[in-house]
């Protein structure tokens, strides 16, 4: 039976690509809420740190679970 194991580099690349999208979203949302790009940048900066760590941990936990995985032989 073949097994799929997602390795750490793949998880890191997924974190980076997702964070790029979220930084844009947070910066624009912060700007629209406050009228200040400085506030938008501050919100996005905080989001980069906290949410990247949480997403990485979330991915690693899900990679340990077999639920919903289908492998081909």
N, C-alpha and C positions, 0 to 999 in steps of 0.2 A: 504494500500500500504506500503510495507516494504521500509525502507530507509537505505542506507549505509552511515555512517559517519566515516571517518577515524580519529581516535583520535591522540592526540599529541604524546604519546609514540610510536605508530607505525611509525609516520613520523620521529621521532628521530632515531629509529633503522634503517630505510631506509637511513637516512643521514649518519649514522655511517658506514654501510656496503658499501655504494657508495663511501664514502671518503677513505676507506681503499684501494679500487681499484684505485682511482684517485691519492692518495699519491704515490703508487707504480709507476703509470704511469708518474707522474710529476718528481719524483726522477730519474727514469731511463732516461726520456727525458732530464732533466737538465744535467745529467752525460754525455749522448751521445753528447749533444750540446757543453759542456764546457770541458769535460774530467776530471771534478772534482766532486767527490761525495759530497763535501762540498757545492758546488753551487747547485747540485741536491737536497740536503737536505733543503737548504734555500728556493728554489723555492717551494718544497713540503710543507714546514712549512707555507709559506704565503698562499698557496692554501687551506690548511686545514681551516684556519680562515675565509677567505673571501668567498670561494666557499661553505662552509658548511652553513654559514648564508644565502647566496643567495638561495641555494637549499631548505632550510627549509622554507623560505618565499614563494618561488615558489610553493612548495607543499601545503602550507596552503591556498594560493589564489586559486589554482585549486580545493581544497576540498570544497570551497564555491560555485563553479559553478556546475550546474546540467547538463551542456552540455556533451553529450557522456556517461552518466551514465545510466545503465539499472538495474532495480531492479526486483526481482522475488517476487511474492505474496505468 
